[in-house]
Amino acid sequence: MTQVFDAKNLRKTVLDMAFSGATVHIGCAFSIIEILAVLYRNHLRFHDDTPADPNRDYIVLSKGHGVMAQYACLHEKGWLSSEDIKNYFKNGTQLKGLADAHVPGVEVTSGSLGHGFSVGVGMAYGAQRRETNQMCYVIVGDGEINEGSIWEAALFASHFKLDNLIVVVDENGFQAMGSTEEVLKLGNIMEKFIAFGFESIQLDGHNESQINDAIHQLKSKKNGKPKAIIAKTVKGKGISFMENNNIWHYTRLSSETYAAAMAELEEK
């Protein structure tokens, strides 16, 4: 099966899941679509093309509430069926509303924010100790980095010189209950990671060329520094009435809004 990881089609799959399962977290899935598309298309190595490959690169979705975006990618890889997508969030499904390590291709059960980054750092450390060439990519939300465990893990990564670790911060400016500026000001995120010993790049999190070039650049540098990408994104990206509208963190699709969103994607 040809794997294109087209952002528009991935968004359609997310809408199908959200509508079928009558569930939420659409906006925070849409903000990481391009990041995941580039990773799955160009960077994540699965040498036997199975999620259980012992030599695979790791991808940890620490912001586990955005998991529909990852499920859409796993569907394109053929690891999730169309029936899985259709039954998202329904009784008996394996696809729940937060990242779950029981799903093939999902490395870490996350959703308790701040947790996944620590696990990803441990996975990168294990690969370093085993002297493999495995990379570990971790996606965190900007609201998530309110958690102290994020910065403990960052100190650990820097101390042990985990240059096989790339953390991508989805800086969409919102968290569940408001903007990050309102809830807890973060200041300059890139400067914070630099202060913690990370080599850091800031970019447009919806520009696939920028994302791809940055990952190539960072993973080629075996300089004893963990890496950070601060990706400026738009929550709800791709659907005009969802963009930067935090109500879509917890709003469910109706028949009308589902049809309107699908029609808007078709026009792009």
C-alpha positions in Angstrom: 0.0 0.0 0.0 1.3 3.4 -1.0 1.7 5.6 2.1 1.4 9.3 1.2 0.3 10.8 4.6 -1.5 13.6 2.9 -2.6 16.2 5.6 -6.0 16.7 4.1 -6.9 13.0 4.0 -5.5 12.6 7.6 -7.8 15.4 8.7 -10.8 13.6 7.0 -10.0 10.4 8.9 -9.9 12.3 12.2 -13.3 13.9 11.4 -14.7 10.4 10.6 -13.4 9.1 13.9 -14.7 12.0 15.9 -18.1 12.0 14.3 -18.5 8.2 14.5 -17.4 8.0 18.1 -19.3 11.2 19.1 -16.2 12.4 20.8 -13.9 15.4 21.4 -10.3 16.6 21.0 -10.5 17.5 17.3 -8.6 20.8 17.5 -5.6 19.3 19.4 -5.4 16.5 16.8 -5.5 18.9 13.9 -2.6 21.0 15.2 -0.1 18.0 15.0 -1.2 16.5 11.6 1.7 17.9 9.6 4.2 17.0 12.2 3.1 13.4 12.3 2.8 13.2 8.5 6.4 14.2 8.0 7.6 11.8 10.7 5.8 8.8 9.4 6.5 9.6 5.8 10.2 10.5 6.0 11.8 9.7 9.3 10.4 6.9 11.4 12.2 3.6 10.5 10.4 0.3 10.8 12.8 -2.1 9.1 10.3 -4.9 8.7 7.4 -2.5 8.4 5.7 -3.8 11.6 5.1 -1.9 14.8 6.9 -4.6 16.8 10.2 -4.3 14.9 12.8 -4.4 17.8 15.0 -1.9 15.9 12.3 0.6 15.2 12.5 4.3 15.9 10.2 5.3 18.8 7.4 7.9 18.6 5.8 8.9 21.8 2.7 11.1 21.8 3.0 12.6 25.2 -0.1 14.8 24.5 -2.2 11.7 24.3 -5.5 13.5 23.8 -4.3 14.3 20.2 -4.2 10.6 19.5 -6.8 10.6 16.6 -4.0 12.2 14.5 -1.7 9.3 15.2 -4.5 6.7 14.6 -5.1 8.3 11.2 -1.4 7.7 10.4 -1.5 4.1 11.7 -4.5 3.5 9.5 -2.6 4.7 6.5 0.3 2.4 7.4 -2.2 -0.5 7.4 -1.8 -1.2 11.1 -5.4 -0.1 11.8 -8.3 -1.2 9.7 -11.2 0.9 8.3 -13.3 -1.0 10.8 -11.1 0.2 13.6 -11.6 3.8 12.5 -15.4 3.3 12.1 -15.6 1.9 15.6 -13.4 4.6 17.3 -14.5 5.2 20.9 -17.3 2.6 20.7 -18.0 -0.3 23.0 -15.4 -3.0 22.6 -13.0 -1.0 20.5 -9.2 -0.9 21.2 -9.2 2.7 20.1 -9.8 4.9 23.1 -9.8 8.7 23.4 -6.2 8.8 24.8 -3.0 7.1 23.6 -3.0 3.5 24.6 0.1 1.2 24.3 -2.2 -1.8 23.6 -2.7 -0.4 20.1 0.0 -1.6 17.7 2.2 1.3 16.9 1.4 3.3 20.0 4.5 3.2 22.3 3.2 4.7 25.5 -0.1 5.1 27.3 -0.4 8.8 27.8 -2.9 11.5 28.6 -1.7 12.1 32.1 0.2 15.1 30.9 3.9 15.3 31.5 4.2 11.5 31.7 5.0 10.6 28.1 8.0 12.8 27.8 9.7 11.1 30.8 9.0 7.7 29.3 10.4 8.8 25.9 13.5 10.1 27.6 13.9 6.7 29.2 13.5 5.0 25.8 16.2 7.2 24.3 18.5 6.4 27.2 17.9 2.7 26.8 18.8 2.9 23.1 21.9 4.9 24.0 23.0 2.3 26.5 22.4 -0.6 24.0 24.4 1.4 21.4 21.7 1.1 18.8 21.0 3.9 16.3 17.4 4.2 17.3 15.9 7.7 17.4 13.1 8.7 19.9 10.7 11.4 18.9 8.4 12.8 21.6 5.4 15.2 20.9 4.3 17.4 23.8 1.8 20.2 24.0 2.6 23.7 25.2 0.1 23.5 28.0 1.6 20.2 29.0 5.0 21.8 29.7 3.4 23.4 32.8 4.2 20.0 34.4 7.4 19.8 36.5 8.0 16.3 35.3 8.8 17.7 31.8 11.7 19.7 33.1 13.0 16.9 35.3 13.1 14.7 32.2 14.8 17.6 30.2 17.5 17.8 32.8 18.0 14.0 32.6 18.2 14.1 28.8 20.8 16.8 28.9 22.9 15.2 31.6 23.1 11.9 29.8 23.7 13.6 26.4 20.7 12.0 24.6 21.4 13.2 21.1 19.0 10.5 19.8 16.1 12.4 21.3 14.0 15.0 19.5 11.1 16.6 21.4 8.6 18.5 19.3 6.5 21.1 21.2 3.1 21.7 19.7 2.9 25.4 20.5 -0.8 26.1 19.6 -1.3 28.6 22.4 -4.2 26.8 24.1 -4.9 24.1 26.7 -8.1 22.6 27.9 -9.4 25.6 29.9 -8.0 28.6 28.0 -5.0 30.0 26.4 -1.6 29.2 27.7 -1.1 32.9 28.3 -4.1 33.0 30.6 -3.6 29.8 32.4 0.2 29.9 33.1 2.5 32.0 31.1 5.3 30.0 29.4 7.6 32.8 28.2 9.9 31.9 25.4 9.8 28.1 25.1 12.8 27.8 22.8 15.0 29.8 25.2 13.9 27.5 28.1 15.0 24.4 26.2 18.3 26.0 25.3 18.8 26.8 28.9 18.2 23.1 29.7 21.0 22.1 27.3 18.9 21.3 24.2 19.8 22.3 20.6 16.6 24.0 19.6 14.8 25.2 16.4 11.6 27.2 16.1 9.4 26.8 13.0 6.0 26.8 11.4 4.4 23.5 12.6 2.2 23.3 9.5 5.0 23.8 6.9 6.1 20.3 6.0 9.2 21.4 4.3 10.4 23.3 7.3 9.6 20.4 9.6 11.4 17.9 7.4 14.5 20.0 7.0 14.7 20.6 10.8 14.5 16.9 11.6 17.1 16.0 9.1 19.4 18.8 10.5 18.9 17.9 14.1 19.2 14.1 13.9 22.4 14.4 11.9 24.1 16.2 14.8 25.6 13.7 17.1 26.9 16.4 19.4 25.9 15.2 22.8 22.8 17.5 23.0 19.2 16.4 23.0 17.1 18.3 20.4 13.9 20.4 20.6 11.6 21.7 17.8 9.3 24.4 18.9 6.5 24.1 16.3 4.2 27.2 16.1 0.8 25.7 15.3 -2.9 26.5 15.0 -5.3 24.6 17.2 -8.1 23.3 14.8 -5.9 23.9 11.8 -7.7 23.3 8.5 -11.3 24.0 9.4 -12.1 27.8 9.6 -14.7 27.5 12.3 -12.3 25.4 14.5 -9.1 27.4 14.1 -8.0 29.1 17.3 -11.5 28.4 18.7 -10.8 26.5 22.0 -14.5 25.5 22.3 -13.5 22.6 19.9 -11.3 21.1 22.6 -14.5 19.6 24.1 -17.2 20.1 21.4 -18.7 17.2 19.5 -19.5 17.2 15.8 -23.2 17.4 14.8 -24.3 16.2 11.4 -24.2 19.8 10.2 -20.7 20.6 11.5 -19.3 17.3 10.3 -20.7 18.0 6.8 -19.4 21.6 6.8 -16.0 20.5 7.9 -15.7 17.8 5.3 -17.0 20.2 2.6 -14.3 22.7 3.6 -11.5 20.1 3.3 -12.8 19.1 -0.1 -12.4 22.7 -1.3 -8.7 22.9 -0.3 
